[in-house]
């Protein structure tokens, strides 16, 4: 029986028949880890599989494939790293899985922790505790043993040993190993032993291009005796070997450049060294025994997993829910196998169907070229056990299988799991570059995200390896919970203890069922300064430590040093002041300068660190649908000044050790003056669903904007514009006690609170702004004296003190690269905000495919922002890599359809405006004979809800002292008035209210009378066509 390993893609170098005998294969250089072949009843027996080669991450993993045939077998599987003695830093872990299902069997990274470690024979116990080992009893079937590094790569070995009695009917077969084929001491080496009498015909194959994984890998193989090293024969193309014509057709190698040797060898030990003739790559090495005598007749042989006559069990699935299972079929004979047809019969035959099309032809030994499968599906029509029979007809007879699946109650499908994502991808190195010994370098070196639909939990398992103490996590705190679609930057720190390459391995664990354990190699290069060991304890920048008076500063990297190298005293200069009336900030660029993320039009490192001030600024960059009005109040304390008095003892020591040492410890400037105090920023971000509405809104708002005038400004725009917009009021505070900041918005949103109002309900936001004015003049201003913040600083070069440390200028190329990265970052961030606004505001109106397309754009932009952030930080750490990192980031930016994104819009409704009038009549008559008497009458009329008072209209008909009662927005048409006493006409909201008083006269017996029509004038809007949300077709 023979099997195919898709992950290995080996040639069919072993099959089992009367005329082909399996030969044991040794894939390793040390004969402590070889296999032996025992001669018994004219049969060979494979008792060990082993291989020695470079163990790498990812596709470079070393993979041994083996098959147990004839029953269960006890085996010892070993993965040697440090214990091999060739790579002292190689720690390995090993995963054993079933093939082809990939069902997990076991994992180990320390053989002494295996539950059956006490049973391991002494001669098979591994040399080092970090070597992986598993003692397992496995049923017949196919398996893979994957050995991978936990940290640094290195030369390792994987072996599989048969521990059963030699007379056991079960056998260990299929001896191929896939690994990296490299040059010099990193060649792949196969070793094997022939036991018995006489000679054995052996085919040794070394696949390069023929394996299909490295299309430029050409192999060369040299066969030698062991231990003498006597060279027997070499080959670079199996077709040019002198015995090539004798190689059976079904065993010929796939590519002419693959090396192969067909030899008759006497009993003894041999090694086959496989090396590349040019480029390195992933290859496969295998050994096959060829029996002498007449070739077997051309007969196909049907084989399958599970075997013919077995049960194909689909498990349990809800009624009406299909579930599939694969039947793997192979040709194990020496002729083409033809699968003619399939038929399902039995009690519940209608619940099953075969999805694979018939007929199907499997070429001779096709099992090694592909993994032929027949897919069967079960869709239970009722609860309980459902059974049927599957029959497959072939040119090697008819083969039957029992089909079973269980229908369960219909239930909601389980929620989709979280999906771990990272940039760079798992197993890729996290390289901190170079830094001085003892100088910590912290970088946003990794971004973790969640592409699934459930919360992702990430924990730090370990930072291990020979230099593990040189690395540590900086932020955020772990364990980390990441919601769906969210990406988190991870900052780590390297602080090399000595000169040279420092390496370790970061291992994370997650609740992603497909990525439970994640590893990343860590690298950092320590650069030494002779006899220079300053204390580089990392410290956060604040007004008391980093950036304090007299402390050092690296001008090129925008980095503050954690100590002063000078002696001196601090004094206050100047006077404090305050501006507690909110003043306008013109635009986003001016806001960046106020916040200190841009100075003299140069980008600062703070921009790429995405701290609160950067995010506040980016949120208020103008887009096609939004624009912010920005305001600021300030409180300043007296400036601080450092009066230096020469080098301190520490500074003098650094200076004595040379300029490089001094610059490393003290920078090229010191902080001469600091600006201290506090600032309170307030922003009103106006969002519209249509660019025309935004344009119309701001066209009506003229002059310099002031917080106190915003309600009046709102009155200048039309109701239609207001109904299509919203405003978000937010604040950001620097310095002082900010614990009460959220109170002005009536929220608990923390230090960056906000409040969103419809423009038609602006009164709520106006109240919040009034609260902000009161807060600025009260709690904010009063707290600055005790909690002043470092707002700015002025540096002085050491050269001005006579210390020969030149101020290192920043090259124009670096400045331009920083700006280019920042500009790209800003534009991508704005598109991200636009994308999220469409999803948040119109998610219910989007079709499923439109929503997914926007989600894809959102994900691409999230990744791009992290790429640009990562590159930006390099431009403030290792300047030599700045340009390369920028190019790398730009090359890897994810494409997204910006034109499509910008074409999304809301077609405004078609509005018709018309003038209307609403009126009421007052008929007041007072007649009381010859007595004097007064009486009053009132009236009230309102415009419809879709109308506003038209204050440009009025009408007056004066027929007496009360006739001149018309005014803006209303009119009075008086028909008769006599002895009117008083009149009151007022407009409140959309309503006109009137109160009229008239009196009779006692002297003459005259009556009082008032007859008039009171009218309110309005402008009303009527929607003839509703607004429409337009999304372009997805390309």
KEFIDREN-966529 format. One line per 10 residues: number of its first residue (from 1); their letters; for each residue x, y, z of C-alpha. Coordinates in steps of 0.1 Angstrom, whole numbers. Example, Ala and Ser with C-alpha at 12.3 -4.5 7.8 and 13.67 -1.06 7.14 Angstrom:
2
1) AS) 123 -45 78; 137 -11 71
***
This chain:
1035
1) XXXXXXXXXX) 0 0 0; 13 35 -8; 2 70 2; 6 105 -9; 17 135 12; 5 167 -3; 27 188 20; 57 167 10; 49 158 -26; 74 129 -26
11) XXXXXXXXXX) 80 106 -56; 66 71 -52; 97 56 -39; 81 29 -19; 54 4 -26; 46 -31 -13; 44 -61 -35; 61 -94 -40; 87 -79 -63; 94 -46 -44
21) XXXXXXXXXX) 109 -47 -10; 111 -17 14; 146 -6 23; 152 12 55; 162 49 52; 184 70 73; 180 107 69; 207 120 93; 244 124 96; 249 109 130
31) XXXXXXXXXX) 246 71 132; 232 75 167; 200 83 149; 198 59 121; 174 32 112; 182 -5 107; 168 -31 83; 164 -66 97; 164 -95 73; 136 -119 81
41) XXXXXXXXXX) 120 -144 57; 133 -125 27; 116 -93 39; 131 -60 49; 119 -40 79; 121 -3 84; 127 5 121; 139 41 119; 134 72 98; 156 102 104
51) XXXXXXXXXX) 169 133 86; 194 161 94; 190 195 78; 183 232 85; 152 236 107; 134 268 97; 101 286 104; 71 285 81; 76 266 48; 112 258 60
61) XXXXXXXXXX) 99 234 87; 114 199 85; 87 174 78; 90 136 80; 61 115 66; 56 79 75; 29 53 73; 21 25 97; 7 -6 79; -8 -38 92
71) XXXXXXXXXX) -20 -27 127; -11 -4 156; 26 3 164; 46 18 192; 71 43 179; 95 69 193; 95 102 174; 123 126 181; 132 162 172; 168 172 181
81) XXXXXXXXXX) 179 208 183; 205 217 209; 210 180 216; 224 174 181; 254 196 191; 255 217 159; 232 246 168; 235 255 205; 206 280 203; 182 258 184
91) XXXXXXXXXX) 151 250 205; 126 229 187; 90 219 190; 73 190 172; 37 185 161; 25 150 150; -7 149 130; -28 125 110; -27 127 72; -45 140 53
101) XXXXXXXXXX) -70 152 78; -44 172 98; -61 159 129; -38 168 159; -22 139 176; 5 153 200; 29 181 205; 61 184 225; 90 207 231; 107 189 260
111) XXXXXXXXXX) 109 151 258; 112 148 296; 76 163 299; 61 135 277; 36 115 298; 55 83 287; 90 96 292; 98 70 318; 92 42 292; 117 56 266
121) XXXXXXXXXX) 146 32 262; 179 46 274; 195 45 240; 167 66 226; 166 92 254; 175 126 239; 207 145 248; 191 178 259; 159 187 278; 149 212 251
131) XXXXXXXXXX) 148 184 225; 113 172 215; 103 136 220; 71 116 220; 65 79 227; 33 70 210; 12 39 201; -5 48 169; -31 29 148; -24 20 112
141) XXXXXXXXXX) -25 51 90; -6 80 76; 12 107 98; 34 137 96; 60 148 121; 67 185 117; 98 200 135; 100 238 137; 122 262 156; 109 281 187
151) XXXXXXXXXX) 133 309 181; 165 310 160; 169 286 130; 196 259 131; 207 224 121; 184 198 136; 173 162 132; 139 144 131; 136 106 135; 110 80 139
161) XXXXXXXXXX) 119 47 156; 100 14 156; 100 -1 191; 79 -32 183; 92 -67 182; 108 -75 148; 82 -103 143; 54 -78 145; 30 -79 116; 27 -41 115
171) XXXXXXXXXX) 53 -22 95; 67 13 93; 69 23 56; 70 54 33; 103 70 41; 106 105 26; 116 138 43; 111 174 31; 135 201 43; 156 230 32
181) XXXXXXXXXX) 185 221 9; 213 246 14; 250 249 9; 282 239 28; 275 226 63; 237 231 57; 234 203 31; 206 179 36; 220 145 45; 204 110 42
191) XXXXXXXXXX) 219 80 59; 209 44 56; 221 9 65; 217 -24 46; 217 -55 67; 217 -91 56; 237 -110 30; 243 -103 -7; 235 -70 -23; 204 -48 -24
201) XXXXXXXXXX) 193 -28 -54; 186 8 -41; 171 39 -58; 181 71 -40; 163 102 -51; 169 139 -44; 141 161 -56; 145 198 -63; 125 213 -91; 106 180 -93
211) XXXXXXXXXX) 91 186 -58; 74 218 -71; 82 241 -42; 115 256 -54; 114 260 -91; 151 270 -93; 165 243 -71; 188 219 -90; 202 191 -68; 235 173 -66
221) XXXXXXXXXX) 239 141 -46; 270 123 -34; 269 88 -20; 296 77 5; 304 48 27; 301 53 65; 323 58 85; 352 58 61; 338 86 39; 349 68 7
231) XXXXXXXXXX) 330 84 -22; 311 58 -42; 292 79 -68; 277 113 -75; 249 126 -97; 232 158 -108; 206 144 -132; 190 109 -129; 186 107 -166; 224 108 -171
241) XXXXXXXXXX) 231 81 -146; 246 50 -161; 217 28 -148; 189 52 -157; 174 29 -183; 169 3 -156; 148 26 -133; 112 14 -134; 88 38 -152; 67 43 -121
251) XXXXXXXXXX) 98 53 -100; 114 77 -125; 119 112 -110; 96 141 -121; 123 165 -134; 156 159 -153; 174 182 -129; 165 159 -99; 195 138 -88; 191 100 -87
261) XXXXXXXXXX) 212 69 -83; 203 32 -90; 229 10 -74; 235 -26 -61; 250 -21 -27; 264 -47 -3; 255 -47 34; 268 -17 53; 262 19 62; 259 48 37
271) XXXXXXXXXX) 253 85 36; 238 105 7; 246 142 9; 222 164 -11; 233 200 -20; 221 227 -44; 241 234 -76; 228 270 -76; 200 285 -57; 189 270 -24
281) XXXXXXXXXX) 153 258 -18; 130 232 -4; 137 197 -15; 129 161 -7; 152 131 -2; 141 94 -3; 154 59 -6; 137 29 -22; 147 -7 -24; 142 -23 -58
291) XXXXXXXXXX) 137 -61 -60; 155 -81 -86; 138 -105 -109; 111 -102 -135; 89 -71 -133; 54 -76 -119; 25 -79 -143; 7 -46 -151; -21 -48 -126; -40 -19 -110
301) XXXXXXXXXX) -45 -21 -72; -73 -1 -54; -64 13 -20; -83 38 1; -85 56 34; -106 44 52; -101 9 37; -128 -8 16; -155 -23 39; -151 4 65
311) XXXXXXXXXX) -176 29 78; -175 65 66; -190 84 96; -200 120 91; -208 127 128; -237 147 139; -252 176 120; -285 196 124; -314 183 103; -312 198 68
321) XXXXXXXXXX) -276 209 72; -252 192 48; -219 178 60; -191 163 38; -165 136 42; -137 126 19; -127 91 8; -90 91 -3; -83 67 -31; -49 56 -44
331) XXXXXXXXXX) -34 34 -71; -11 10 -53; -3 -13 -82; 15 -8 -114; -12 1 -139; -38 29 -143; -68 25 -119; -101 35 -134; -130 44 -111; -161 37 -133
341) XXXXXXXXXX) -190 47 -112; -205 52 -77; -239 41 -64; -257 48 -31; -283 24 -18; -300 15 15; -326 28 40; -317 65 39; -300 66 5; -318 99 -3
351) XXXXXXXXXX) -299 116 25; -265 110 9; -249 119 -24; -215 117 -41; -202 151 -51; -172 138 -72; -178 133 -109; -172 98 -124; -155 81 -142; -121 90 -127
361) XXXXXXXXXX) -88 77 -139; -58 75 -115; -25 70 -134; -2 43 -121; 10 54 -86; -11 86 -89; -14 86 -52; 21 103 -51; 12 130 -76; -21 141 -60
371) XXXXXXXXXX) -44 131 -32; -75 117 -52; -106 121 -31; -142 111 -35; -164 136 -16; -196 123 -1; -223 145 15; -249 138 41; -280 160 46; -301 143 72
381) XXXXXXXXXX) -338 146 66; -348 136 101; -333 133 136; -314 101 145; -290 78 128; -291 78 90; -274 50 71; -268 39 35; -242 19 14; -217 33 -10
391) XXXXXXXXXX) -204 11 -38; -175 22 -61; -169 2 -92; -133 1 -107; -111 -20 -129; -99 -36 -97; -133 -48 -86; -161 -34 -66; -155 -17 -32; -182 -11 -6
401) XXXXXXXXXX) -185 13 24; -211 19 51; -223 55 53; -235 69 87; -245 103 99; -268 115 127; -294 142 124; -297 165 154; -322 191 163; -320 223 143
411) XXXXXXXXXX) -299 248 161; -282 281 155; -248 276 140; -219 283 165; -206 318 164; -177 323 140; -144 321 159; -119 349 162; -92 350 136; -56 361 146
421) XXXXXXXXXX) -38 384 121; -5 401 125; 18 423 106; 44 410 100; 29 375 97; 36 349 124; 71 333 123; 86 363 106; 114 380 125; 108 412 145
431) XXXXXXXXXX) 140 431 139; 148 461 161; 179 471 141; 210 482 159; 214 502 191; 242 509 215; 249 484 242; 228 493 272; 206 517 252; 170 505 250
441) XXXXXXXXXX) 152 509 217; 114 507 218; 94 503 186; 59 496 175; 73 465 159; 42 443 156; 5 449 149; -21 424 160; -56 423 146; -88 403 147
451) XXXXXXXXXX) -103 393 113; -130 371 129; -164 379 144; -157 371 181; -134 387 206; -98 376 202; -78 370 234; -40 372 232; -16 362 260; 22 364 262
461) XXXXXXXXXX) 34 329 269; 71 337 271; 101 356 257; 126 328 257; 160 320 242; 196 326 251; 191 364 250; 156 365 263; 164 390 290; 174 416 265
471) XXXXXXXXXX) 137 419 252; 105 429 269; 70 440 261; 63 477 265; 27 482 257; -2 475 258; -7 453 289; -14 416 283; -36 396 282; -51 416 254
481) XXXXXXXXXX) -87 414 242; -93 426 206; -127 431 191; -137 421 156; -121 443 130; -98 461 155; -60 462 151; -36 469 180; 0 482 177; 24 463 200
491) XXXXXXXXXX) 55 481 213; 85 461 224; 119 470 237; 154 457 231; 182 466 254; 213 446 243; 235 436 272; 266 430 251; 279 437 216; 267 416 187
501) XXXXXXXXXX) 235 399 175; 209 393 203; 182 368 196; 151 355 214; 117 341 206; 83 357 215; 56 332 220; 19 342 222; -12 321 228; -46 329 214
511) XXXXXXXXXX) -82 316 214; -81 314 176; -87 276 172; -65 275 141; -36 295 156; -34 286 193; 3 294 196; 22 321 177; 59 326 176; 81 354 163
521) XXXXXXXXXX) 119 354 163; 133 386 179; 166 402 167; 186 432 178; 222 442 172; 242 456 201; 268 482 192; 295 486 218; 313 518 229; 346 511 246
531) XXXXXXXXXX) 344 516 283; 312 535 280; 284 522 302; 260 551 310; 228 544 329; 201 545 301; 171 537 323; 141 544 300; 118 571 312; 85 586 300
541) XXXXXXXXXX) 86 621 287; 69 645 312; 75 679 328; 96 664 357; 119 640 340; 123 637 303; 127 671 288; 134 686 322; 158 715 324; 194 706 317
551) XXXXXXXXXX) 186 671 303; 200 658 271; 183 658 237; 191 640 204; 181 664 177; 182 639 148; 160 614 164; 138 637 185; 147 617 216; 151 630 251
561) XXXXXXXXXX) 179 615 272; 170 602 307; 197 622 325; 215 655 326; 252 657 319; 256 692 333; 258 710 366; 236 740 371; 206 756 387; 170 762 376
571) XXXXXXXXXX) 152 796 377; 119 810 366; 119 837 339; 91 859 327; 56 860 340; 26 837 336; -5 846 316; -38 832 306; -63 835 277; -95 821 290
581) XXXXXXXXXX) -118 831 261; -118 805 235; -100 817 204; -103 802 170; -76 779 154; -77 784 117; -73 748 104; -58 713 109; -23 724 101; -23 751 128
591) XXXXXXXXXX) -38 726 153; -8 703 147; 16 731 155; -3 740 187; -3 703 198; 35 700 191; 32 671 166; 47 695 140; 73 721 147; 86 746 122
601) XXXXXXXXXX) 67 725 96; 87 694 104; 70 662 116; 78 652 151; 81 616 164; 49 621 184; 29 621 152; 37 585 145; 32 573 181; -5 579 177
611) XXXXXXXXXX) -9 593 212; -40 612 222; -29 646 208; -22 630 173; -56 612 172; -74 644 183; -57 663 154; -63 636 128; -100 633 137; -104 670 127
621) XXXXXXXXXX) -87 669 93; -111 682 67; -127 655 44; -152 658 16; -181 654 40; -167 670 72; -150 701 86; -142 711 121; -141 744 139; -113 745 164
631) XXXXXXXXXX) -109 766 196; -83 770 223; -78 785 258; -44 787 274; -28 792 308; 10 798 310; 32 796 340; 66 814 341; 92 797 319; 119 775 334
641) XXXXXXXXXX) 155 782 326; 186 761 332; 218 780 342; 246 756 334; 278 755 353; 299 730 334; 298 692 331; 286 671 359; 307 642 371; 287 618 349
651) XXXXXXXXXX) 290 642 319; 327 646 324; 332 608 325; 313 604 292; 333 633 277; 366 617 287; 355 585 270; 350 602 236; 325 621 215; 306 590 205
661) XXXXXXXXXX) 301 580 241; 291 615 251; 266 618 223; 251 585 232; 246 594 268; 239 631 266; 227 639 231; 239 669 211; 218 695 229; 206 702 264
671) XXXXXXXXXX) 172 717 274; 179 754 282; 143 766 286; 109 750 291; 74 764 285; 50 752 311; 13 755 317; -19 740 302; -41 742 271; -77 732 265
681) XXXXXXXXXX) -89 725 230; -124 723 219; -136 711 185; -169 712 167; -169 686 139; -197 691 113; -206 660 93; -229 660 63; -242 632 41; -237 653 10
691) XXXXXXXXXX) -208 675 -1; -232 702 -14; -249 705 20; -215 710 36; -206 737 11; -239 755 16; -236 753 54; -202 770 56; -211 795 29; -237 810 53
701) XXXXXXXXXX) -212 811 82; -191 842 78; -165 861 99; -143 848 127; -159 820 145; -165 823 182; -179 797 206; -205 821 221; -218 830 186; -224 795 173
711) XXXXXXXXXX) -262 794 181; -266 826 161; -246 811 132; -269 781 132; -298 803 124; -282 815 92; -286 781 75; -318 765 61; -338 737 78; -329 714 49
721) XXXXXXXXXX) -292 717 55; -297 712 93; -317 681 87; -288 665 67; -260 673 92; -248 666 127; -221 681 150; -198 664 174; -183 685 201; -152 672 217
731) XXXXXXXXXX) -124 684 239; -87 676 246; -68 689 277; -31 692 282; -20 699 318; -40 704 349; -66 681 365; -88 667 337; -109 644 359; -139 668 356
741) XXXXXXXXXX) -135 674 319; -162 648 310; -187 665 331; -191 694 306; -206 669 282; -227 650 307; -208 618 298; -183 594 313; -162 591 282; -129 597 299
751) XXXXXXXXXX) -102 622 290; -115 629 254; -152 632 259; -176 641 231; -213 649 225; -230 644 191; -261 665 182; -283 668 151; -280 703 137; -318 706 142
761) XXXXXXXXXX) -312 700 180; -281 722 184; -293 735 217; -278 705 236; -244 710 221; -246 748 227; -252 740 264; -221 718 264; -201 746 249; -213 770 276
771) XXXXXXXXXX) -203 744 302; -168 743 285; -165 781 289; -174 778 326; -150 749 330; -121 768 313; -124 797 336; -129 776 367; -116 741 372; -92 741 343
781) XXXXXXXXXX) -75 774 351; -73 767 388; -56 734 384; -27 744 362; -6 759 390; -3 725 407; -2 704 375; 17 724 349; 27 705 318; 57 707 295
791) XXXXXXXXXX) 43 725 265; 75 734 247; 113 736 251; 143 753 237; 176 734 233; 212 747 232; 240 728 216; 269 716 237; 292 732 212; 282 766 225
801) XXXXXXXXXX) 296 755 259; 330 747 242; 323 709 241; 333 697 206; 299 680 199; 286 691 166; 248 696 163; 238 668 139; 217 683 112; 188 663 98
811) XXXXXXXXXX) 193 655 62; 167 671 38; 161 636 25; 151 623 60; 129 654 65; 112 649 32; 106 612 39; 90 619 73; 67 644 56; 59 620 28
821) XXXXXXXXXX) 50 593 53; 29 617 74; 10 630 44; 2 595 32; -8 586 68; -31 615 70; -48 608 37; -53 571 45; -66 580 80; -92 604 64
831) XXXXXXXXXX) -104 577 41; -107 554 70; -129 579 88; -150 583 57; -154 545 53; -165 542 89; -189 570 86; -207 553 57; -208 520 77; -220 537 109
841) XXXXXXXXXX) -245 561 94; -259 540 65; -252 504 75; -288 495 75; -292 508 39; -262 489 25; -265 456 7; -245 427 21; -219 428 -7; -216 466 -4
851) XXXXXXXXXX) -211 464 33; -185 437 29; -167 457 3; -165 487 27; -153 463 54; -126 452 31; -116 488 24; -116 495 62; -93 465 68; -69 476 40
861) XXXXXXXXXX) -67 511 55; -62 497 90; -32 477 77; -18 506 57; -19 529 87; 0 504 107; 26 500 79; 31 538 77; 33 541 115; 59 514 116
871) XXXXXXXXXX) 80 531 89; 76 565 105; 90 553 138; 121 539 120; 127 574 106; 131 585 142; 152 556 155; 176 541 129; 179 568 103; 200 546 81
881) XXXXXXXXXX) 170 524 75; 145 553 71; 144 553 33; 143 516 30; 115 513 55; 95 539 37; 99 521 4; 90 488 21; 59 504 35; 48 519 2
891) XXXXXXXXXX) 55 487 -16; 33 467 8; 4 492 10; -29 474 4; -48 487 -26; -84 499 -22; -108 515 -45; -107 551 -35; -127 563 -65; -155 540 -56
901) XXXXXXXXXX) -154 552 -20; -156 588 -31; -185 581 -54; -208 571 -25; -231 599 -18; -266 609 -8; -288 625 -35; -306 653 -16; -344 654 -17; -362 675 -42
911) XXXXXXXXXX) -377 704 -22; -404 727 -33; -408 760 -13; -441 779 -12; -455 808 7; -485 802 30; -507 823 52; -527 812 83; -552 836 99; -579 840 125
921) XXXXXXXXXX) -605 867 130; -614 887 161; -649 901 164; -651 920 196; -683 941 205; -688 958 239; -723 973 246; -735 980 281; -761 1008 276; -750 1039 294
931) XXXXXXXXXX) -724 1021 316; -687 1020 310; -674 985 304; -643 969 288; -639 934 274; -610 914 258; -607 887 232; -576 866 221; -567 845 192; -538 822 182
941) XXXXXXXXXX) -528 805 149; -497 784 140; -479 774 109; -476 737 99; -445 718 111; -428 720 77; -429 758 77; -409 787 91; -422 823 98; -414 846 68
951) XXXXXXXXXX) -402 877 86; -398 895 54; -436 899 50; -460 922 68; -493 939 63; -509 968 81; -544 984 76; -547 1013 99; -582 1024 108; -576 1037 143
961) XXXXXXXXXX) -552 1036 173; -550 998 172; -547 994 135; -509 998 133; -504 963 148; -487 945 118; -450 936 120; -423 912 106; -440 879 98; -476 889 105
971) XXXXXXXXXX) -503 913 93; -535 928 106; -564 937 82; -588 958 103; -624 961 91; -637 982 119; -624 996 152; -641 1020 177; -629 1027 212; -603 1001 211
981) XXXXXXXXXX) -582 1002 243; -551 980 237; -536 953 215; -508 927 220; -495 907 190; -465 883 195; -448 856 175; -435 826 194; -419 799 174; -442 792 145
991) XXXXXXXXXX) -473 808 162; -490 842 163; -509 852 195; -530 883 198; -550 899 227; -574 928 219; -592 950 245; -621 974 236; -645 995 259; -680 1011 258
1001) XXXXXXXXXX) -685 1047 269; -709 1058 298; -713 1094 288; -727 1089 253; -737 1053 256; -713 1044 228; -702 1008 223; -667 995 217; -660 974 187; -630 956 170
1011) XXXXXXXXXX) -632 936 138; -600 924 121; -582 895 105; -548 885 119; -525 867 96; -491 849 100; -469 845 70; -447 815 63; -424 797 39; -431 760 37
1021) XXXXXXXXXX) -411 732 22; -426 702 5; -405 671 -4; -414 660 -39; -386 634 -41; -371 617 -11; -333 617 -5; -316 586 -19; -284 569 -7; -263 561 -38
1031) XXXXX) -237 534 -39; -218 527 -71; -217 492 -85; -189 471 -71; -163 466 -98
***
